Amino acid sequence: MTASLQARPAGLKKPGFQMTRRTRESLTGYLFVMPWIISLLVFTAYPMLSSFFFSMTEYTILTPPNWIGFQNFDVMFSKDPLYWKSVANTVYYVVLSVPLGLGVGLGLALLLNQKIGGIGIYRTAFYLPGLVPAVASTLLWMVLLDPRLGLVNAGLKAIGLEPVGWLKSATWAKPALIVMALWGGSGSSMLIFLAALKEIPQSLTEAAMIDGANSWQRFWSVTVPLLSPTILFNLVMSIIGSFQIFASAFITGAGPLNSILMYMLHLYRYAFRYFNMGYASAMALVMFFVLVLFTLLVIRSSSYWVHYETSGRQ
């Protein structure tokens, strides 16, 4: 009895499981990120894996999925004429909108990088269209591009040009969507380019001026190489976003002769109008691999044209 009441010798640990400080910190960190991990698994990983499975089935939501192998892909590539129409429309949109968006964003950033009075107001004004919701932006442009009452055609008439059908014309419908995208999306790329321009050391530009380089030479030999990592980022994001164009095409409709039937709109119709989830999942799977392919090609090619100042790699 007396021995049991004696104090425990110093240096002896209490019995039971003991966590080290590093283990406790790791456990705390995992608990903090657990909501994000659960969200990733439930709302991203599970739908993606389900899409892989449903692409091999005939699934109309109302009936259990029926395994049919690669029949959905056979129908897609050889028996659905609107599929290739949607592919052609989307490629047309991507080829024109991506370089134009990068060029307009960079041009605006260069203009707004000047040290003049009230420049903050101009920066805010050019960025505001990017904050407008896609639905509101599209509805606004549908009014502006109206063939009879739109302000755009009124402006064309004022300078002596013929009015254009825009969204009512199979020829001009896709350029109209590109104009909408430039108005709404250039602000974001402009802001990223502007932040990158602020990080360019002024000493490099001054050294080029001392060496006799003119404005174009300074831009091409100093500014562009230092902006190349930002150009890479904006390029990848623009390609992904352009391939997935949906909101403006959905609100305006497929256009005359399906001239603006974009890939994602065609996918949406099969999924939520015809309830053919198997075929829609197959289309989504193809889009996934296309985006992965283009992203890898751009990233692999970046070793030839992207300059990283800190590492000296080009």
C-alpha positions in Angstrom: 0.0 0.0 0.0 2.8 2.3 0.9 4.7 1.5 -2.4 1.6 2.3 -4.5 1.3 5.7 -2.9 4.9 6.6 -3.7 5.4 9.2 -6.5 6.1 7.8 -10.0 9.8 8.0 -10.7 10.8 10.8 -13.1 11.4 9.8 -16.7 8.7 7.1 -16.7 5.8 7.7 -19.1 2.2 7.0 -18.3 0.8 3.8 -19.8 -1.3 3.9 -23.0 -0.9 5.4 -26.5 1.1 8.6 -26.7 1.2 10.8 -29.8 4.3 12.8 -30.7 4.0 16.5 -31.4 4.6 15.9 -35.1 1.8 13.3 -35.2 -0.6 15.6 -33.5 0.3 18.4 -36.0 -0.2 16.1 -39.0 -3.5 14.8 -37.6 -4.7 18.4 -37.1 -3.7 19.3 -40.7 -5.6 16.3 -42.1 -8.7 17.2 -40.1 -8.6 20.7 -41.6 -8.3 19.5 -45.2 -10.7 16.6 -44.7 -13.8 18.7 -45.9 -11.9 19.4 -49.1 -10.8 15.8 -49.6 -14.4 14.6 -49.0 -15.7 17.1 -51.5 -13.0 16.1 -54.1 -13.9 12.4 -53.7 -17.7 12.9 -53.8 -18.2 15.7 -56.3 -15.2 15.2 -58.6 -13.5 11.8 -58.4 -16.8 9.7 -58.1 -18.5 11.5 -61.0 -15.4 11.1 -63.2 -15.2 7.3 -62.5 -18.9 7.0 -63.0 -18.6 8.7 -66.3 -16.0 6.1 -67.4 -18.5 3.3 -66.6 -21.6 5.0 -68.1 -19.8 5.7 -71.3 -19.8 1.9 -71.9 -23.5 1.5 -71.1 -26.9 2.4 -72.5 -28.2 4.5 -69.6 -31.3 6.7 -69.7 -31.7 7.4 -65.9 -35.1 5.8 -65.8 -33.7 2.3 -66.4 -30.6 0.6 -65.0 -27.5 0.9 -67.1 -27.0 -1.8 -69.8 -23.5 -2.7 -70.8 -23.0 -2.2 -74.5 -19.2 -1.8 -74.8 -18.0 0.7 -77.3 -21.3 1.2 -79.2 -21.6 4.8 -77.9 -18.3 5.7 -79.5 -19.2 4.0 -82.7 -22.4 6.0 -82.9 -20.5 9.2 -82.0 -17.8 8.9 -84.7 -19.8 7.3 -87.5 -23.6 7.8 -87.1 -24.1 11.2 -85.5 -23.7 14.0 -88.1 -24.3 16.7 -85.5 -21.3 15.4 -83.5 -18.8 16.4 -86.1 -20.7 19.6 -86.6 -20.2 20.4 -83.0 -16.6 19.5 -83.2 -16.0 21.8 -86.2 -17.8 24.7 -84.5 -15.8 24.2 -81.3 -12.4 24.0 -83.1 -13.3 27.1 -85.1 -14.1 28.9 -81.9 -10.9 27.7 -80.1 -8.6 28.5 -82.9 -9.8 32.1 -83.2 -10.8 33.0 -79.6 -7.6 31.7 -77.8 -5.0 33.8 -79.7 -7.3 36.8 -79.9 -8.1 36.6 -76.2 -4.3 36.4 -75.3 -3.5 39.3 -77.7 -6.3 41.6 -76.4 -5.5 40.8 -72.7 -1.8 41.5 -73.2 -2.5 44.7 -75.2 -4.8 46.0 -72.5 -2.2 45.1 -69.8 0.5 47.1 -71.7 -1.8 50.1 -72.0 -2.8 50.0 -68.4 0.7 49.6 -67.2 1.4 53.3 -67.8 2.0 55.8 -65.0 -0.7 58.3 -65.7 -3.3 60.0 -63.5 -6.5 58.0 -62.8 -5.1 54.7 -64.2 -6.9 52.8 -61.4 -10.2 53.9 -62.9 -9.3 52.6 -66.3 -8.1 49.3 -64.9 -11.4 48.8 -63.0 -13.4 49.7 -66.1 -11.7 47.2 -68.3 -11.9 44.5 -65.6 -15.6 45.0 -64.8 -17.0 43.0 -67.8 -15.3 39.9 -66.3 -17.5 40.2 -63.2 -20.7 40.2 -65.1 -22.4 36.8 -65.0 -22.3 34.8 -68.2 -26.1 34.8 -68.6 -26.5 38.6 -68.1 -23.5 39.2 -70.5 -25.0 37.0 -73.2 -28.5 38.6 -72.9 -26.9 42.0 -73.1 -25.0 41.1 -76.3 -28.1 39.5 -77.8 -29.8 43.0 -77.6 -26.7 44.8 -78.9 -26.3 42.4 -81.8 -30.0 42.4 -82.8 -30.0 42.8 -86.6 -32.7 45.5 -86.6 -32.6 47.3 -83.3 -29.1 46.5 -82.0 -26.6 49.3 -81.3 -23.8 47.5 -83.1 -25.6 47.6 -86.4 -26.6 51.2 -85.8 -23.0 52.0 -85.4 -22.1 50.2 -88.6 -24.8 52.1 -90.5 -23.5 55.4 -89.0 -20.1 54.8 -90.6 -21.5 53.7 -94.0 -21.2 49.9 -93.6 -23.9 47.3 -94.2 -25.6 45.8 -91.1 -24.7 42.2 -90.2 -27.1 39.4 -89.2 -24.8 38.3 -86.3 -26.6 35.6 -84.3 -29.3 35.3 -87.0 -26.7 34.5 -89.6 -24.9 31.2 -90.0 -21.8 33.1 -91.2 -21.6 35.6 -88.4 -22.9 33.6 -85.4 -19.6 32.2 -84.4 -17.7 35.5 -84.7 -20.4 37.0 -82.5 -19.7 34.4 -79.8 -16.0 35.2 -80.1 -16.8 38.9 -79.6 -18.8 38.1 -76.5 -15.9 36.0 -75.1 -13.4 38.8 -75.8 -15.6 41.3 -74.0 -16.2 39.1 -70.9 -12.9 37.2 -70.7 -10.2 39.6 -71.6 -10.3 41.4 -68.3 -9.1 38.3 -66.4 -6.2 37.7 -68.6 -5.4 41.4 -68.6 -5.3 41.4 -64.8 -2.9 38.4 -64.8 -0.6 40.0 -67.4 -0.7 43.3 -65.6 0.5 41.6 -62.4 3.3 39.9 -64.3 4.4 43.2 -65.9 4.7 44.8 -62.5 7.2 42.1 -61.6 9.6 42.8 -64.5 12.7 44.5 -63.1 12.9 48.1 -64.4 16.7 47.7 -64.6 16.4 45.3 -67.5 14.4 47.7 -69.5 16.7 50.6 -68.7 19.7 48.5 -69.7 18.1 47.7 -73.1 17.4 51.4 -73.6 21.1 52.2 -72.9 22.1 49.6 -75.5 20.0 51.5 -78.0 17.0 49.1 -78.2 13.8 50.7 -79.5 10.3 50.1 -78.0 9.6 47.1 -80.2 13.0 45.5 -79.5 12.5 46.0 -75.7 9.1 44.5 -75.9 10.2 41.4 -77.9 13.5 40.8 -76.3 12.8 41.8 -72.7 9.1 41.9 -71.9 7.9 38.8 -73.8 10.6 36.4 -72.5 9.9 37.5 -68.9 6.1 37.2 -69.5 6.4 33.7 -71.1 5.5 31.8 -67.9 2.4 34.0 -67.6 1.6 33.5 -71.3 1.8 29.7 -70.7 -0.6 29.9 -67.8 -3.1 32.0 -69.7 -2.8 29.8 -72.8 -3.6 26.6 -70.9 -6.5 28.2 -69.1 -7.8 29.7 -72.3 -7.7 26.4 -74.2 -9.5 24.6 -71.5 -12.1 27.3 -71.1 -12.7 27.7 -74.9 -13.2 24.0 -75.5 -15.8 24.0 -72.7 -17.8 27.0 -74.0 -21.4 26.4 -73.0 -23.4 29.3 -71.4 -23.4 31.7 -74.4 -24.1 28.9 -76.9 -26.9 27.5 -74.7 -28.7 30.9 -74.2 -28.4 31.9 -77.9 -29.4 28.5 -79.1 -27.6 26.4 -81.7 -28.0 29.2 -84.2 -29.1 28.9 -87.9 -28.1 25.7 -89.5 -26.5 24.6 -86.1 -23.8 27.2 -86.7 -23.1 27.6 -83.0 -23.9 24.1 -81.8 -20.9 23.8 -79.6 -19.6 20.5 -78.2 -20.7 21.0 -74.7 -24.2 22.1 -75.9 -24.5 18.9 -77.9 -23.4 16.9 -74.9 -25.9 18.8 -72.7 -28.8 18.0 -75.0 -28.1 14.3 -75.0 -27.7 14.3 -71.2 -30.6 16.5 -70.1 -33.0 16.7 -73.1 -32.8 13.1 -74.4 -31.7 11.6 -71.0 -29.1 9.5 -72.9 -26.5 9.6 -70.1 -24.4 6.8 -71.6 -23.9 8.7 -74.9 -23.3 12.0 -73.0 -20.7 10.3 -70.8 -18.9 9.0 -73.9 -18.8 12.5 -75.3 -17.5 13.8 -71.9 -14.8 11.1 -71.9 -13.6 12.2 -75.4 -13.5 15.8 -74.3 -11.5 14.9 -71.2 -8.8 13.1 -73.3 -8.7 16.0 -75.8 -8.1 18.5 -73.1 -5.4 16.3 -71.5 -3.7 15.9 -74.8 -3.7 19.6 -75.7 -2.6 20.6 -72.2 0.3 18.1 -72.3 1.3 19.3 -75.8 1.4 22.9 -74.7 3.3 22.1 -71.5 5.9 19.9 -73.3 6.4 22.6 -76.0 7.0 25.2 -73.2 10.6 24.1 -72.8 11.3 25.7 -76.2 9.7 29.1 -75.6 9.1 29.7 -71.9 11.9 31.5 -70.0 12.3 31.0 -66.3 14.5 33.8 -65.0 15.3 32.2 -61.6 16.5 28.9 -63.1 17.9 30.1 -66.3 15.9 27.5 -68.2 14.4 28.3 -71.6 
